[in-house]
């Protein structure tokens, strides 16, 4: 049981109901982090805007984003999002072996070369941000990524870290 009150899907009204209904329609589920965000109307709106933005991102596709979320969740022992995103990866056709390889080396993520490079960059930044240098960013530029893409991908990862802390703090981090 969560340590703070949030809006339960069956009791949602107004904006929370609209968001929950749309999420249920889009994904078939209302993820626990979205429910937790409902404890604050402002936070719910921010999380929802982020979901909408990334679901329509012009350059960061579903495969890149779900790979980033899975690897960050795994790095931070974030049970809910590890399980949730592992299921999404499997729905995209990845095997347990594919997932194990990418856990050991993000450059083994079964994506296009430029997408693998982005995932590897994000994980380097998450694990050792001080080690990121100009050459890392230049390599992404050479592969066609813009500064906006790079910022968005890393922000997506750091949002996962914040979500992990919130879920653990309020006792919501359970495997899905």
VENMOVEN-V727252 format. One record per run of one state. SS is the DSSP state (~ for helix, > for strand, _ for the rest). FROM is the first residue (numbers start at 1). LEN is the number of residues. Records with the same first field share a line. If there is no record, write none. Layout:
SS = FROM-LEN, FROM-LEN
//
This chain:
_ = 1-8, 12-2, 28-4, 38-3, 56-6, 76-3, 92-4, 105-1, 109-4, 132-2, 143-4, 170-7
~ = 9-3, 14-14, 32-6, 41-15, 62-14, 79-13, 96-9, 106-3, 113-19, 134-9, 147-23
//
